[in-house]
Amino acid sequence: LKLYTEGQAAFDAGDYAKAAGLFKQAVALDTTFAMAWRKLAVSYADGAMSPVLVDSALIKAYQNRDHLTDQERWTTVGSYFQSGPGHDRGKAIEAFAQGVALGDYDVSATNLGNLYVSRRQFAAADSVYQSSIQHRPSTSLLAYIGLARSLSDQGNHRGADSLLDLIDRRFGRRIITVQARGLLLYNQGLVDSSAAYLRTAQESANQIERAQLLEQVAALEELHGRLGDYRRDIASARTIEHEQGVFAPAINDSLQSAYFDAWLRGHSAAAVRKVDSTLAAAPLRTIPIGARPYGDVAVVYAIAGRPDEARAMLAQYDADVRDTTLRRAQEPNRLHALGMIAMADGHPLDAVRNFYASDSFPDGPVNDCAACVDAEVGLAFDRANIPDSAIAHYERYLNTPFAFRLFNDADQVGLIYRRLGELYDAKGDRGDAARYYEKFVNLWKNADPDLQPQVADIKRRLSDLQMTEKKS
């Protein structure tokens, strides 16, 4: 109990590595200490350590749940199905709801709210978060954060901003609120302010916090086409993370680089070479099975015009991943990859069906982003030469709020602006064409030199539109 208490104090202070060490000592002395096993799993997860460690600790907690009070048992069951190998959102919701009914307005309430947010049940989520705050106003930091996220998902930026101010006053500076503030500034359209805020925040951050902030800054750099700056900052973040024991397989950054080649640069052959060499140097079998990026590899191959290699990767997934629970959790990723393969095969309307299917689990939406699927659906209709549907979905993507939209926008927005300009141009709508061309040029005006030909092309089109407008 002494070790558990010390571990909880380290966890509350944000020192997840120290907390994990103390909880490990506690369970070594008492292997049936289920709450220590659960907190060990949470420390691993919040410290971004290997998913194998998270799952193994949650399995131990779940196996020993009968040693717990009723309230603690429901918390443990919920964690097993939410974050562990149980992979069942419905069972996690049932368990945390039982925990709340027994008076757990901290862990159970916050996680129940998070699960409701993931199903886009924002009213239910807000009610749970507010109940937690009402009953535990001095300890419900994560409920405040969850509520701010839910409000941002609903486009209530003013309400989210007020909550973050309240958190700062009540709890002091926390890295989670710093990150949330950076995202909120971006969602309010204050892109430069978001970048400046995140860079300033790095000055007072510890090493692991600095790595997390660098990843947000890198997303802003990708958004503006500054891929060299992105690569530099991600490399700095990875150096820090590796020193801290964070689970960050190098293959993921290699795949991201290949994705940039295929998606943003249009260098398909280079992308394929990069993926091939990455897989040769680091075969997927060397990565824990639940973290293997089969779908990401297939997507890059498909974007690069190699659907056969993409299908082979999904066939390898089918052969390697036999656990039905894990497959259920990963089904949206597989369906998304199938959609990209369908487009590579020249069947964009089949892709539309796959993309919509990839946005759902059996019990509801896959996550809290209501319009993320519209970026891909818009692209599929675009490839199918159905411009009105493409425009509608592209614009729905741009105009629908999402708390974490920065990370989606980094991949999507530049090319959506450009394509909307071209689509409106083809329709003879000079006003909207010019508006989106200007957005693209302003966004990528300082993009890397190898992306500048794209900017120059749109500048010429914009100039032609403006000349035509003057003549008319």
N, C-alpha and C positions, 0 to 999 in steps of 0.2 A: 504493500500500500504506500509506503514511503517513496519507493521508486516511481510508482504510478503518479503520485501527487507531484513529484519533481518533473516527471515527463509532461504532465498536463501544464505545468507552469512554463516549461520550455516551449511547448506547443503554442500556448497563448501568446508568447513573446515572438512567435514566428520562426523559432529556431527548430525546424523540422528534423534536421539531422540529429541534433542533440536529443530531441524528444524521442525519436525512433530508437536511439541507443538506450535510453532509460527504459522505454517500454519493452525492448528486447531483454534487458536484464530482469524486468519484472516477470515476463512469461517464462524465462529460464528457471526462475525459482518456483513458479506455479504454472504449469502448462495448461491448467483448466481456467486461468484467469481471463475469461472471455472479453471483458471490457478493455483489458490491456491489449489483447490481440486486436480488437477493433480500432483502438486508438493508434496502435502500431500501423495498421493498414492506412488509416487516415493520414498519419505522418508521412508514410511513404508516398501516398497519392498527392498530398499538398506540397511535398518536396519534389514532385515530378520524377520519382524514382521508378525502377523497373515495374511494369505491370505484373510480372511474375511474383515480386515481393508483395504487392498489394493483394493479389488473389490468394496467395498462400496464407497470409495473415487473416484475411476475411474467412477463409475456409475453416481455420482453427477457431475463430470467434463463433462462427455458425455452429460448428460441431459441439461447442461447449456452452451453447446458449441456455441450456437447462440449469446452469449454475447461477443464472441471473435473476434479478427481480423481473416482474412482468414488464415494467416500463423499459428496463435495460434490454430485455429480450427482444421487444419489438424494434428498438433502435438498431440492434445487431442484425435482425432479420432484414430490416429495410436496407441497411448498408450492403448486405450480401447481395441482394437483388438489384440494388441501384448501381453500385460501383464495383462489385465483385463478379465472380464467375456465374452468378445466377442469371444476370442479364434479363430481368423481367420487370419492366416499369410498372405494370399493373400490380404485381405482388409487392413491390417496394412502396407504392402508394398506399395499399391496404395496411402494410405494417406500420408506416409512419403515421397514418391516420389513427391507428390504435394507440401509438405512443402519445400523440397529442391528446387523445381522449383520456389518457391516464395522467395528463398534466405535464408532459414534456414539451414545454414551449420554446426550448432551445434547439437541440439537434433535430428532433422529429419534425417540429414545425418548419424550420428552415428548409430541410430537405424535402418535405412535402410540398412547400411552395415552389422549390426549384423544379420538382417533377411536374407540377401543374404548368409552370412556365414552359417546360419542354414540350407540352402538349397544346400550347397556345390557349390554355384555359386561364386567361389573365385575371378575370374577376375572382375565381377561386384562389388563385395564387395570392392576390393582393389581400384577400380576407385572412388567409393563414399568416402571412407576414405581419399584418397589422395586429393580429391576435398575439403573436410572439412579442412584438414591440410593446403592446399594452401590458402584458404580464411580466415581461423581463426587460424593462427599458434600459437598464444599465449593463446588460450582458448580451443583448440581441444584435450585435454588430452585423452578423451575416444576414439577419432578417432585414435590416435597413438596406444592405447592399442588394439583396434579392428584390426588394420592393423597388429600389431605384432602377434596377435592370428591367423589371416588368413594366414600369412606367415609361422607360425609354423605348421598349418594344412597342408600346402603344402610342408613341409619338408625344408623350407628355414630358417634354424636356424640362419645362419649368419646374414641374413637380420633382423630377429626378435631381435637378440642380439643387433645389431646396433641401432635399434629403441628404445629399453629399455635404452640404454646408453644416447640417445638423450633426452628421457623423463626425466631421472634423472637430466640432465644438465638444462633443460628448466623449469621443474616444481618442482624439489626437490623430496625428498623421499615421496612416496605414498604407502600405503599398497597394492594397486592393482598392482603396478609394482613390489613390493617385491614378491608377490605371483606368478606373471608371471615369474619372474626371477627364482624362485625355480622350477617351472614347466619346464621352458626352459632348465635348467641345467639337469634335469632328461631326457628330450627328446634328449639331446645331448649325452646321455649315461654316464653322470657324476653323478651317483646315490649318491655316498658318498658326493660329493661336494654339491649336492642339499640338503641333510640332514643337513650338517654342516651349510650351508648358512641360512636355515630356522630356525635352533636353535639359531644361532647368532642374527638373526633379531628379535627374541622374546625379547631380552634384552632391546631394545629401543622401543618396541611396547606398545601401551596402552592396556587396558584389552580386548576390543572387537577384536582388531587386533591380540592379543596373541591367542585368541580362534580360529580365522581363521587360523593362522599359525599352531596351534596344530593339526588341522584337516588334514592339508597337511602332517605334520610329522607322524601322525597316519597312513595315507595311506602308507607311506614308511615302517612303522613298520609291517603293514599287509603284504605288499609285501614280506618281509623277514621272514614271519611266526612268528613274535613276537606279538602274539595276546594279551598276557598279557600287554605288553607295549601299544599296541593300546587301550585296554580297559582303562588303566590309563589315557592316554592323552585325549581320548574322554570324559571321566568323568570330567576332569579338564575343558575342553572346554565347556561342558554343564553347569557346575556350573557358569562360567562367563556369558554365554549366558542367562541363566535364570535370573541372576541379571540385565541384560541389556534389558530384555523384548523380547528377540529373540524367535521366534516361533520354538520350537524344541520338538515335542511330544515324550515322553519317549518310546512309542511303536516302534519307528523307530530304536532306539539303541537295544532294546530287539530283534527285528527281525534280526538285523545284527548279534547279538550274536548267534541266532538260525541258521542263515545262515552259520556262521563259523562252528558250530557243524556238520551240514549236509554236507557242501561242502568241507571243508578243513580237518575236523577231521574224517568224516565218521561215526559220532555218530547220526544216524537217530532218534532213540528213544528219545534221549535227546533233539534234535531239536524240535520234535513234542511236547514233554512235555512243553518246553519253550514257544512255540507259543500258546498252549492251555491255559497255566496259564496267559500269557500276555493278551490274548483276554478276559479272565474271569475278570482280574483286571481292564482292560481299554477297554471296548467295543468300536468298531469302531464308534458307533453312538455318542460318546462323542467328536469326532474330526470333525472339519468342513468338509463338504462333499467332497469338492474338494481336500482335503489333506489326505483322508482316504487311507491307503496302501493296498487296496484289492488285487492288483496284486502282491505285494511283499509277502503278506501272502500266496497266492496261489503258488507262486514260491517256497517258503521254504517247504511247504507241498509236492509239487511235487518232489523236490530234495530228500526229506526224504522218498520217496516211498509211499506217501499217496495221490494218485491222486483223490480219492473220496472226501477227505476233500478240496483239491484244487478246484475241480469242484463246491463244495458247496459254497466256498468263491466267485467264479465268479458268481454263481447264486444269491448270496446275493447282489453282485454289480449290477446285472441286475435289481433286485427288488428295490434297494435303489436309484440308480443314473438314473434318467429319463430325465434329461436335455440333449437334443440332442447335444447342442453345447459343453457341458462339455464332453459328451461321445466321440464326435469326437476327442477332444484333447487328451483323455485318451486311444483311441483305440490301439495305439502301445503297451502300457503296457498290455492291455488285450490279444493281440495277442501273445506277448512274453510269458505270463503265459500259454496260450494254447499250445505253443510249448513245454514248460517244462512238461506240463501234458501229451502231446503226447509221450514224451520220457519215462515218468514214466509208461505209458500204454504199452510200447514196440513197439511204432510206430514211429521210429525216422525219417523216410522219410516224414511223415506228419508234424513232427516238423520242418523240413527244410523249408517247405512251409510257416508255421506260422512265423518262424524267419525272412524270407525274407519279408513277408508282414508287420511285425512289424517295419521294417526299413523305412517305407514310410508313409507320409500323402498324401491326395489326390493331393496336389500341389507339391510334391517332397520329397526328403529325410527327415527323421525325425530330423536329427541334423547334425553337421559337422564331425562326426566320420565316415569316409568312410569304415572302416574295423571292427568296433565293432561287427557287426552282424556275422563276420567270426568266432569269438570265439565259438559262440553257434552253428553255422552251422557245423564247424569242429567237435564239440562234437557229433552232431547228426549223421554225416557220420561215426564217430568213433563207435557209438553205433550200427549203421547199418552194421558194419563190411565191410566198403568200405574204406580201409586204405589210398589209394592214394588221394582220395578226402579229407579225414580228414587232411592229411599232408598238402595238398595245402592250405586249408583254415586256418589251424593253422599258417602256415608260412606267409600267407598274413596278418593275424592279426598282427603278430610280426613285419612285415617289412613295414607297412603302417603308415605314420605319422599322428599324431592327437595331437592337442595342449594340451588337458586335459587327455592324455592317462594314466597318473599316476593312476588316480582313477579307471580306468578299469583294468589296469595291476595289481593293488593290489589284485583284485579278481581272475584274470585269469592266469597271467604269470607263476607262480610257477607250477601249474598243467599242463599247456601247455608244459613247458619244460620237465617235467617228462613223459608226454604221448608221445611227439615226440620222446624222447629217446626210449621208449618201442616200438613204431611203427617202427622206423628204425631198432631196434634190431631184431624185428620179420621178417623184410625183409632181414636180413643178411647184412645190411649196417652198419658195425662196426664203421666207421669213424663218420658218422652223429649221430649214437646212442651215442657214447662216448661224442661227442660235447654237445649234449643236456643233457645227464646225468651230465656232469660237470657243466653246467649252473645251473641246478636244485640244485646240492649239494652246489655250491658256494652261491646261493641265500638263501638257507635255512640252511646254516651251523650253524647259531646261533638261529634257530627257537626254539620255546618253547619245553620243554621236551616231552610233549605228541605228538608232531609232529616228534620227532627225529627217531622213528622207520621207518617212511617213508624215511628219509634221509639215515638211515643205510641200508635199502633195496636197494636203488639206488647205494649207495657206493659199495655194494657187486656185483651188476650187472656190475658196471663200472670196478671193479677189475677183474671180470671174463673176460670182454672184453679185458682188457689190457693184461691179461695172455695169452689169445687166440692169440692176435696179436703178442706177443713175440714168441710164439711157431711156428707161421706161418712164 
